[in-house]
Structures are given as C-alpha cells and as structure tokens.
Amino acid sequence: MFRALALLSSLMMLALFPKGSSAEILTREAMQDFVIAPMALGERLTDDGVWELQNSGGSLAGYVFETGEMAPLPGFAGVPINLFVAVDLEGRFIDVRLIDHHEPIFVSGLGEAPLRQFLEQYRGLSISQTMVVGTPYGDGSAGSSLVYLDGVTKATASVRIAHESILAATRKVARERLAGIASAPPASPNFALTEPLGFDELKKRGLIARLTVTNTEVDAAFAGTRWANEDPIAKEDPNGIYLDLWVIDIGSPAVARSVLTEFTQDQLDRFLELTPFAEPFLLLETGRHGLVDADFIRNTSPDWISASQDGLPVALRDADLNVELVPDFPEGVAMILRTDRRLGFDPSRPWTLGIDALRARGMFQPEIGTTSFSVEIGTDPSLYITEAEIKPVSPLFEAIRNRAVDLVIGVIFLAGLFWLVGPKMHWLARKTTLTKYRLIILGFVTVFVGWWGQGQLSVVTVLGTLQALVWKQSLEFLLYDPFSLLIWGAAAVGFVFWGRGLFCGWLCPFGALQEFAHHLGRLLKIPQIRVPERIDQRLKGVKYVALLGLAATALITHENLVVAAELEPFKTAISVFFVRDWYYVVYAVFWLLLATSVFKGFCRYVCPLGAFMAIMGLFRTRDWIDRRNACGTPCQLCRVKCNYGSINKSGKVAYSECFQCLDCVQIFNDKAQCVPLILAAKKEART
C-alpha cells in the first residue's frame, strides 16, 4: 500500500511540474567578467547568448558564448553544465571556463578544480580538429588527426557531457558566424611523391598558372576614372607588359623540387616541419607591377594579393623565406606565401588568386585608385591525400571503447551472478556454501564495481532522468557512463525476475560495506540490536518519504538537489573513498558503525535509491522464494531468522523488502533446520 502511495505521489509530481526552469542568460556585466583584457565584450548578437569579442583596437576578434542555452545537454543532476567559450575568427579556442554546474561529483566530492583543469586543455585547439576524451590506443596517437583530452578519474562521464556541450555550441557558432572553417580534415600533400616533375611536366599538368596583363589592358581597366591618365609608361608603351604573374602551389614535394633550388627547398622543409598544416605558394612577377609595395613588412599579409576558394576568402601570409628558383624560370620578384589548410583551404581543388593594380593621383596625399585582376590556379588531385572525414563517434561508443576491459569483466561477472542466483540458487544457498561465496562476491562488488569501476548507482541518476522526462530534455547523459549503465541494466533484469533484491542484495557496493560491518560486529561480539517489529515497519517507510522529498527538490528547486542527495553516503564511501570534508566522512562512517549492531540500517530505513528499487520491483513476474503450507502456520523460523524483516507472520515474503540474501532458501532446503522437513522426517521415522 505504501509503495503504491509513493508511486502515485511521484506521478503527481510529474503532473504538477511540467516544465523545468533553465538558467538565465548572463548579463553583459557578468559575461564581461569572463573576458580577459585587453579583449573586450562587443555587441550581443543572439538571444541564446552569443556576443562579439573585440580586440584592444575595437575590431572584431572572435565570439564568446555560453553553452547552457545553445547545447542544453543535462548532466547527472538533470541540469546542463554551463560553460563560457571564446573562439577567434579562425575557429580556435581562446578560452573555455566554467560558469555553473550541478554535477554531484564536482559539487562536493572531487571539488571543481579537476573540472577547471580539464577545460584548460581546449585553449589553442581548433573546432576543425577532431577531439575526444580519453587516451589513444597503442600507437594511435602517432600521426593521428585526433586530439586526445585527458579526462578526470572518477568523473569521466561528467567531463564527457561538458565536452559534448562545448563542441555542440561551438559548431553552431562556427556554422553561423565563421565562414570557411573546415568541417572535415583538409587534403594534404602526398609526401611520398618526391621525384621532381620538371618544368615541362608542370606546364603540361596545368600546375603553373600565369596571368599576363599589358599596359593597354590596365589602361582599359582604369578607363573612365580619374586615374585613366596617371600612368605615362602605359601610354608610351601600350603593348608592354604591366603584370606577368606566375603562381604555383608548391605544397607537394614533387612540385617544389621542380621549382626551387636546393637551398630554398631546405628552408621550406624546415618551415613545414614547424607548421605542418601550412600550404605554400610560389609567386613570381616579371613585369613592372611587382608583388608588394615598398612599405611591406615580412611575415605579414600582402596588401595587393588576395585568394578565394568556393567564394570564401583564403587567408594568405608571407612565409618569410629567401627564394631561389631553378634556371628554367625567368628573373623577377619572387616570394612564398602560405595559408592554413585547417581553415578550409583544399589544395586538391582549384582556387583563385587576385592581385590589385594601383594608381595614384596627386603629389601630396594622393588619391589611390584600384582595379583587380585574377587567375585560376589549377591542381592535380593525384599529388594530394584526401582523408575521409572523421565523423565523431557516438558518446556511448567512445565511452565503451575507453572502458572496454571493465565492461568485459563486468559482463562476465554479471553472467556468473545471474547463473548463481538463478539456476544455481539452491546450490548456492547450501549451509556450507552461502556465507563464503556471498562474502567473496560482495568483496568483488565493493572493490571492482564500486571503488575501481565507479559503478555505485545513485538516486541522482534516477532524479536526473525524471527531470529530463518532465522537461522533455535529452537522456543522452545516461550514455556517458557505460559501466554504470551496465549495472542499471542488471538491476532492471533483477526487477523482472527477483524484485529489488538483485541490486540491493548483491550489486550495491555501500550495501556490501554494511554487510561486512555486520560480520565485523559479530566477530567483535558487539551486541546485535533487533528493532521491534512495529517500529521496524514504520521506519521502513522513511525511505519512501526521502525519495518523494528528493523528487520534489529535483522538480521545484533543482539547484539544491545535489546537496539534498548527500543523504546517500555513496559518494563519500565509494566514489571518492572517504577523501572529502570531515563531516561527510563522519556521516558515512556513522552508518557503517551502526551496521555493526543494527543490520544494514541505512539500506532498510533511509536509502532513497532502495525505495526506488522497491517501487520498480512491482514489475516482478514471479515469486521466486518457495514456500510450504506450514510456512507461517505454524512455522515462524524463516521470519525470525530474516535480518531484513521481509517475511510476514503468514509466511508470505514481502519482496519490496527482500534483499535476496538466500538465508530463507537455505533454511527451506535444510533438513536440519526447516521445521516442516524435520517434522516430516520424524513422522516418516515413526511409520
């Protein structure tokens, strides 16, 4: 009756609170606090919290935003992790910092320092790079385009949620604001092809682009403007060459060795070792125009030259190399420019280079007129390697890959446990077997499932799921911790076949610690306290009240849920192994000390997760504990021996309180203990 009332109350909570409250967007003042000088916050661009980022001169330098509204992936407390992200105009992370979160493990367990250290790894990385949380497998990091971010031990699932939130929000901003940012790995030169092609082969393949402009053509471009007559050389020699521009992509070693002397090739090789994503271009101008003006500064972007591909600008910069060409080329002004393939440039496809022609009118503060010419640059895809786009794997797959060994061991263990408590239950329950094997299994659960695997289930996950369902949020956060998901799956199987007993009796690490404390108490001859039946029944209802209170907290004032959930001592005893503030440790130790005299008091009376497990046990499909007609009438032995008080006077088992300890199964099969079997044996002996 009480279970049904608790379940009904939870459903009422769902109806009363149909929407969750999301965090408000930061104000200008609050967002400005995250921006590091000399940068400054510009104009707000969107309702979901995207702002301009300005440099010290007031020019646009990038964008800043928060992830809470743009990528509201709920964490384990049912609330998104809200992060501040700053990116530059080339899609590189300038800064990533924590704004707000409610992740239980970081609120009071590990503290926020590990999470903040994790976020520091994004600085300098580009959104066009493929980033994963975890470690490379074997020698997978060598030459890989994947970037591996170190996770946080004991909080891998939470940092994966933060990581996915950052990427989702940043990709959204990149698509809308950062035109030209690469969405796939760029093509790169095939460095295995090093044999020079030769000048004639370069021309045959169309790898040398040439733009020739005569004086007549440049005069025609300025015709009708105030600069039409400002070039006397063009008037004197109309058929003379004004611009003779040669353009060659020298990213391929086969092309570079056909064009550059050994001296320049050595410089270029060293340059590319330091900047492996750079794509270099050779420009040679043999006319009278030139490539740069007299005020040009090396290693900067040339004023007269521009490039584009697919209608998007390509950023060019001087490579600051001394250029010497092979004898086949004419003499002129030569320079090597570079761009970054990560910013969307694909050297395996054609692109366009533009060059401005300038004329000046007047002696003092002359007026400058400009016209532009362009040339298409061909390419040969056979000289390049185009990687297949690295599509991010699903969070579940990535998490499974990182915990593959633990999952395999976990599956084997669970299969063995199902076999023991299922088909082999009566064998396991033998008097000579039960305690020994049970303690071995509980020891494994404590060490491997709990401390090592971090598979201690918590009511926080239940309430986070409740919030996500009520507020129509994603349940994807459940996929970030596959080991806990495996234990949840085992608990769900238990609901169908045994009720709450499988998890509470065999798979709960803190429950196992309490059972060890009980055995230690008996070994030390600490007096055992058996709570009177009437008080025992009332105390068992406390856990349902606790569950209902936590559910209300999750839906009404979710920011307090993490604190309220400290009712569970699991985080202290299992997740962080008692390494936290003293009052949490005292609380957890209290329940373990109490268990030395009151059998598993927390599990039976207070545990909100146990209340949830009991409610889910309503889906149980069978009564798996055998009973005889004489059980309860008149025999009360199993009821008296049951430490959980889960057998009624009638002999019926209250499965909502049964922890599957198998003590009553042992008695049921033991001819030396079971009263009906003893009486039957005596009757048979008399006959």
N, C-alpha and C positions, 0 to 999 in steps of 0.2 A: 504493500500500500504506500509506504513511504517512498519507495523507488518510483512508483508511478507519479506521485505528487511532485517529486523532484524533476522528473522528465517533463511533466506538464508545465512546471514553473519555467523551465528553460525555454520551452516553446513559446510561452507567453512573453518572455523577454525578447524573442525574435520578432514578435508582432509589435511590441511596444516601441522598439527602437529600430526602425527600418533603415536608417542612414547613419553613417559614421561621420564624425567631424574631421575634416582634413586640416592640416596646419595652414595658417595664413601665409601668403607670400611676404617675404621680408620687405620692410620699408627701405627707402633709399638710404637712410642713416645706418640701418642695420647691415645692408649689403655693402655699403662703403667701408664698414669696419673690417670686412674680409679682404678688401683690395689693398695691396701693398704699394706704398709710394715708391717711385714717382708716378705710378699709374693712378688713374682716377676713374670714377664711375661716370659714364655718359648718360645718354637718354635711355629710358625704359622702352623696349620695343614690343613686348608681348604681354598678355595678361597672365601667362604662366611663368613669368619671372626671368625673362631674357633681357639683359642690359648691354649697352655698348661699353667697351673698355677703351679708354683713351690713354695715349702716352703723355709724357710731360709737355709736349707741344700742343696738346688738344686734338691730335689726329687719331683716327680710328686705329686701334692696335689689336682688337680682338673682341671677344664677347665673354660675359660672365653670366652664370645662371645657377639656379638651384634645381636639384633633381627630384625633390619631393612631389611637385605637381607634374613635371614632364615625364617622369618614369616612376609612378607610384606603386612600385613592387613591394608588397607588405613583407615585413620581417617576421620573426618568430613571435613578436608581441602583437602582430596584426597591424603594425604601423610602419609606413615606409621609413627607410633611412634617408634623411635629408642631407645632401652634400652640396657644398659650394664648389663650382667648377669654373676655371678660367682657361680659355683657349685663345691662341693667337690666330691671325688671318690665314695661316698655313696649316691649321688643324693640329698644332702641337699644344699639349697641356702645359699651361703656365703654372697652375696651382690647383690642387684638389684638397679641400679641407672639410672637416665635419661641422655641420650646423646643428643637427639634432637627431637623436635616435632613441629607441626604447628596447634595443636588443638585450635580453636578460644577462647574457654572459659578459657584456661590457658595462652594464649599469653598475654592478657591484661585485661581479666575480673577478674578471681579469682587470677591470678598470678600462678607461678609454685610451690609455697610452698605446697599447698594441694596435688598435684600430687606426689611430692617427699616424703611427709609423708606417702602417701598410699603405695609407693614402699618399705618403710622400714618394712612393715609387713611380707615380704617374708623371711627375714633372719631367719634361723633355721628351716624353713619348708622343707619338702621333696617332691620331684616330685612324689613319690609314694602315697602321700596323695591327697585326692580329695578336691580341693579348689574352692570356689565360692565367688563371690562378692555379698554381701547382708547381711541380718540378718536371723537367724533361726526363724522358725515358731513355736509358742507355746513353748513347752519344747523340741523342736527338737534338741537342742544343747547337751542335756544331753546324754552322752554315744555315741554320733554320731561320725562316722568316717569322717564326713565332716568338713572342716576347713573354717570358715566364715571370709572374709576380709571386713573390713569397707570401703564402697565406699566414694565418695566425693559428698556432696549435690550440686546440680545444674550441676554436671558433671559426673553423673553415667555412661552415655553411653561412654564417653571418657575413663574412667578408666576400663570399661569392655573390650574395644578394647586393652588397654595396657595389661590387664590380659591375654586375649587370645593370644596375641603376645608372652608374656613371656612363657606361657605353651607350645605353639606350637614349639617355638625354643628350649626350654629345653628338651622336649620329643624327638626331633630329635637328639640332642646331646646325650641324655641318651641311645637311641636305638643304636647309632653308637659307643659310647665310654664307657658306663658304664654297662658292662655285669653284669647280676644278679640283677639289680634294679627291684623291684617288679612293675608289671604293673597292678596288681589287689590287693584288700585288702587281707592280709595273713590270713590263718587259725589261729584260736586262741583256747586255751583250753576251754573246757566246764566247767566253774567254778561251775555249778550246781551239777556236779558229784564229791562228796567229800568223799564218803564212800571208805575206803581202800580196795584194791583188794586182798591183801595178796601175799606172795612170790610165792606160787604155781600157783596162777592165773596169775601173771606176766609172769612166765615161759611158762605157757600154751598158753597165747596170743602172745608169741614171743616178749614181750616188754623188755626182758633182753637180750642184745647182749653180747656175751662172745668171746674173742679172746685169745687162748692159743698157745704159741709158746715155743717149747722145745729148749734146748741147741743145740741139733742136727740140728734142723731146722734153727736156727740162724747161726750156723756154715756153713750150706749149702748155706745160703744166701750170706755169705762172701767168699765162696769157689772161688779160682782162683784170689783173690785180694790180695794186700799186707797186708790186715788186717786178713787174714784167720787164722792165728795162734796167734792172740793177745788177746785171751780170755781163760786163763788157766782153769777157773772154768768150762767152757763148755767142755773142754777136759776131765776133771776129772769126770764130772757127765753128760754124754751125754743125759740121759733120764730125767734129772732135768728140772724144769720149769724155763724158762728165762723170759717169759712175760705171765701174766694171767690178762687180762684186761676185766672188766665188764663195760658196757655202758648202761645207762638208761636215757631216756628223762623224766624228772620229771616236765615238764610244767603243766601236768594235776594234779590237787589236789588229785585225786584218786590214781595216781601212787606215787606221792610224799609222801603221808601219809602211803603208804605201804613200804617205803624205809627209810625215815628219822625219827629220834626221834622228839619228840615234841619241844625240844629246837631248833634243826636245822630248823624244819618246821616253827617256829615262825620267825626266821631270814629270811628265804626265803620269807615268806608272806610280811614282811616289805620291802624287796628288790623289790619284784614285784609291790608293791604299788607305789614305786618311779620310776620304769622302766616297765610300763605295757606291752611294746612290746617285752620284753626280753623273750627268750626261754631257760630255764636252763637244763643242762645235768649233771648227776652224772657220774663220772669216778672213778672206784676203781681198783687198781692194787695190786695184792697179790703176784706177782713174785719178781724177783730181779732187774728187769729193772727200775721200778719207773715211775713217770709221768713227772717230771721236773728235771732240773739239779740244782746243789747247788747255782747257781747264779740267779735263778728265782726270779723275783720281783712280789709280789702280785698285782692283779688287772691289769695285762698285758696279752698279748697273749703268751701262752706257745710255746717254740721253737720246741718241739718234736711232737706236736699234730696238725693235720690239719683235715679239713672236706670239703666235697663237696656234692652237690646235682644237679642232671641233668648235670653233667660235669662242673658245675660252683663252684668256691670256696665259702665256707661259713666262714665268719669271726668269730673267737672264741676269748673269753676273759675270764679271771678268774673273778668269781663273788665275790671273797674275802669274803667267808663265812666259818665259822668253821663247819666241817661236823661230825655229829654223826649218825651212822646207826643202824637200828633195829637189834636185836640179830640174825636173820636168816642169815645175811651176814658174810662172813669170814673177818678176820682182814687184813688190808693192808693200802695202801696210797690212800686217797680219796680226791677229790676236785670237786667243782661245776664250770663248765664253762657255758658261756652264749653266745647267738647270738641275733641278732635283726631281728624279723620277717618282719619288713618293708623293709629289704634289699633283699628280695626274698626267704628267707628260709620258707618252708612249712612243719610244723611239722606233718601234717597228711599224708605225703608221705615218703617212705624210703629214707635214705641218708647214706653216707659212712663216717666213721671216720678212719683216718690214723695215725699211730704212727711210729716214726723213731727209729731205733736201731743204736747206735753209738759205734764205736770202735776207740781207739787212738793208734797211733804207734809212739814210741819215747818218751823220757823223757822231753826234752826241746823243746818248741814249737812243740808239737806232731801233726802229720798229723791225721785228723779226717776222718774216713770212715763212710758212712751212707747207711743203707738199710731200706726199709719201709715195714710195714705190715698194713693191713686194715681189717675192719669188717663192714658188712652191718647192719644198725640199722633198725629194723622193727618198725611198728607203728600200731595203731588201730584208724582208722578214726572216730569211734564212740565216742572217747574221745575228739574230737575237733569240733569246729563250723567253717564251711567254709562260709564266707559271699559271696553273689553274687557280682560280680564285679560291682562297682559303675561307670557306664558309664556317663561321663559328658553330661548333657542335652544341647540342642542347646542354643546358646546365646539368641535367641528370646524367647524360653520357660522360661529360667531363668529370663530374663528381665520382661516378662509378669507376672511371679509369684511374683516378687518384687513390681510390680505396679498394682496388680490386682484390688484393690479398686478404684484407679484413673481411670483405664481403664473402669471399670463397670460404674462409674459415667459419664465418657466421652461418652460412647456409648449411655447411656440413654439421655444425653443432646443432642447429635447429632441427635438421632432419633426424639426427640421432635422438634429440629430446622428444620429438613427436613420436618416434618409434617406441621410446621407453615409456612415455606416459599414455600411449595409445595401445597398440597391440601387446606390448610387453608390460603393461601396467601391473598386472597381478604378480608377475615375476619380480619386478622392481620393488613391490610392496612387501616382499618377504622380510621377516624379522631380522634375518642375518644380513640383509642387503640394503634395506631402505636408508637408514641413517648414514651409512658410509657413502653410498653413491649420491645421496642428496647433498651432503656437505661438499663433495667433490664438484658437483655441478654448480652449486651456489658459489663456491670459490672461483670457478671459471667465470661465472657471470659477473662477480664483483671485479675481478682483475681485468678480464678481456672485454666483456661487454661494457662495463662501467668505466673503469679508470683508463684503459687503453683505447677502447673503441668509442668512448663518449656516447654510448647508446642508452643512457638513462633517460627514459621517457619522462615528460613533464606535462602538467596541466596547461602550461603556457602554450604549447603547440595546439592543444585542443581549443583553447580560447582564441588563439590567433586564427585558427580555421573557422571558428564561429564568427569572428569579426569579418573575415573575408567573405563568407557566405552572406551575411546580413548586408554588408556594404557593397556586395557584388564586385569584389576585388579578385585578383588572380590568386590561385592556390599554388602558384609555381614555387613559392618559398619552400614547400614541402620537399621539393626535388633536390634541394641543395645539400641535404644530409642523408645520403642513401643508406648509411648504416642504421641510423635511427628509423628510417623508413622500413628497413628490413624487420626491425624489432616490432614496429607498428603492424606490419603485415602478419607477423607471427601472433601478435596479440589478437588481431582480427580473426585469424583462424581459430584461436582459443575461444573467442566469443561464441562461435558456432558450435564447437564440439564440447567445451568444458565450462564456458562462462568466464568469469574474471580470473579464475584460478590459475590458468596457464601463466599469465604475466605476473600477477601478484605473488604467486607461489614459487615460480621458477625463473622468471626473467627480470625481476626488478633488483638492481644492484643494492639500493638502500634497504629494501626488504631483506635481502640476503645478509647485509651487515647486521640488521636487527636480530636475525636468527642466530648468527654467530655470537652476538652479545648474549642471547638467551642461553646458549650452550655454555658460554663462559661463566655466566651467573650460576648455573647449576654446578659446574665444575668447582667454583669457589664456594659453593654451598650458601649462596645468597638466598634468603627466604623468597619463595615464589608467591606472588600475590594473585589470587584469582578474584577478579571483580565480580561482585554479586550479580546474578542474572538480570534482575530488574534494572540495575544501574548500567550493566553492560549493554542492554538493548537500547537504552536511551542515549548512551554515549556513541553508539554506532550511527545514530542519526546526525551527529555533529558534522561528519564529513560531507553529507549532502548539503547542509546549510553552508559549509565552507565553499563547496562548488558553486552553489547558487550565488553566493556573495561575490565570488571571483568573476562569474559570468556577468553579473550586474556591473562590476567595476570595468570589465572589458568593454562593455557597450555604452556605459554612461560616461565614465571618466578614465579612458584607456591609458592616459599618461601615468596613472597610478597603479596600473596592473602589475608592472614589473616589481614594484615594492610589495604589493599585496601578495604576489606569488611567492615571496620569500617564506610563506607559510610552509612550503616544501623545503626541507633541508637538503634536497638532492644536489643543488648546485655546490653547496659547501662541501658535502661529504664525498661527492663523486666527481663533479665537473672540474673543480679546482683543488681537490684533495686537501681540504681544510686550510688552504693558503689564502686567507682573506681576513677581514676585520674580525677582531676577537669576539664580538657579540654574535656574529653569525656562527662562529665555531662553537661557542658556548651553547647556542640553541641546538645545533646538530648533535653535539655530544650529549646534551640532556636527553634526547630521545633514545640514543644508543645506551646510555646508562639506565634509563627507565626500562629498556628491553631486557636488562639482566634480571628484573624481578616481575615486570608486567609484560607478558608475551606480546611482542610486536604491537605495542600500544599505538604508535603513530599510524601504522597501516590500518588497524581496525577502527580507530575512532576519529582520526583527524584528516587523513590523506584525501585531498580533493580529487586526485587522479584515480585513487581507488574507488571513489564514488562514481566517477565517470565509467570506470571499468565495470562496476556493478550494474549500471544502467545499460551499458552495451551488452552485458551478459544476458539481457532479456531475449536476445536473439539465439540463445542456446537452443539446440534442436533435440536434445536428449538428456535424460537423467542417467549419467554415466556411473554413478555410485550405486552398486547393487544393495538392495535392502531385502530383509526377510520379514515375514508376517510378525515374527516375535520381536523385531526391532522396535523399541519404544513401548511395546506391550508384550511382556513386561520389561524387556532388557533395556537398560539405560547406559550400558558400558561405553559405547561409542560416544554418546553425548557427554558423559563425564570425562572421557579421555580427550575430547576435542579441545585443543587450546584456543581455537578461534570462536568457540561457542556458536558454531554454524549448524548444529543438529538440534532439532526441536524435541520436546518431550514425546511427541508422537513417533519419533524416529525418522521423520522426514528431514531431508537435507535442505538447508537454506543456501542455495547456490550463490546468492548475492554476497554471502559472507564466507564462502568456501575458498580456501587458498590452495587446494589440491595438494595437501601435504601427504595424502595417502595413508595416514595413520588408521583411519577407519577401514580402509580397504585391507590393510594388514590384519586388523582385528577380525574382519569379516571372513578372511581365509584361514585364520589360525585356530586350529582345533584345540589349542591350549588356552586361548583367550576368549574366543567367541562363545558366549553363554548358550545360545541355541545349539551350536555344534557340540558343546560339552554335554548338554542335557540329552541331545540325540544319541551321543556315543554311550552315555550311561544307560539309556533306555535299551539300546541295542545290546549292551553287555548283559543286561538283566534277562533279556529274552534268549 
